[in-house]
Amino acid sequence: MRNSSPRGQSSEFDPRQPFVRAEALRAGVPLHHLKSSRYKQLLRGVHVAAEATVTDELMARAALKVFGPGGKPPEPCQRGAPAWPTDSAPAR
């Protein structure tokens, strides 16, 4: 059984770790908060708290939320659509 925090969020929900919308809603996070500056989107449908530092490890955890261990990309990714924002400079 889950324990609830005073804000109504599940004690198992950690917004500093990647999560999908359904997990946030189950934990009591209002949908409009996900679209606000409180959270940032790491991958399509995968969010994290705005104060979280984005590292390679965090991005790998986010990818596991989408693909699962050993999973294959959803159809849009297979057609060449980028899985995460590409507005940053390419790695060298």
N, C-alpha and C positions, 0 to 999 in steps of 0.2 A: 504494500500500500504506500502511496506517495504522501509525503508531508508537504503542506503548502506553506509558503513564506507569507509574511504579512501583506505583500503586494499581490498575492493570489497566484504567483508563479510557483511551479513545482520546484522542490529543492533539487531535483535531478536535472533540471534545465540550467545549463550554463551558457549564457549568451556570448561569452568570450570564446567559445568553441563553435565551429560551423554547425548550422542547423537549417532545416528546411521549414517552409512556411507552416506545414501541418504541425510540426513539433512546437513551434512558437505559439500557434493558436491553442493547442492543447495545454500549454503552460500558462495561458492567460494573457499573452501579449496581443494587444489589439492590432488588427491588420494595418491601420493607418500609422502605427509606430514603425512598422517594417519599412514603410515608404518614407519615413522621416530621416532626419540627420542622426537619430539615435542608433541606427544600424547601417551597415554597408553591405552591398551585395558582392560576394566573392565570385560566384558562378551563377548562371541562370538558375534561380530558385533556391540558392544557398546564401544565407546571410550570416553575419557576425556582428557583435556589438561594435559601435564606431570606435571605441577606445582600444580595441584589440589591435595588436601589431601583426601585420600581415607578413608571414614568413613562408618559406618554401614548405615547411612542415604543416602550417595552417592550410595552405592551398592544397596540399596532398590530402588532408583530412576532409576538406571541402569536396574534392574530387570523389572521395569514397562515398560521400553522401549522395552524389549523383550516380556514379557508376557501380558502387559496391565493390567488394574485393573480387577481383577477377572478372568484373562485369564489362559489358561493352557499352560504348556511348549510345545515347538515345539517337533516334533517327536524324534530327537536325544536325547533330555534331558529325554524323557519318557523311553528310553531304557537304562538309567543309565549313559550316558555320562555326565561328570561334566559340569555345566553351566559356571564356572569360573575357573581360574587357581588353581591347588591344590598343588603347590609346597611349600606352606607355612606350618608351623607346625600346627597341629590341635588345635582348641580352647579347653581350659580346663575348 
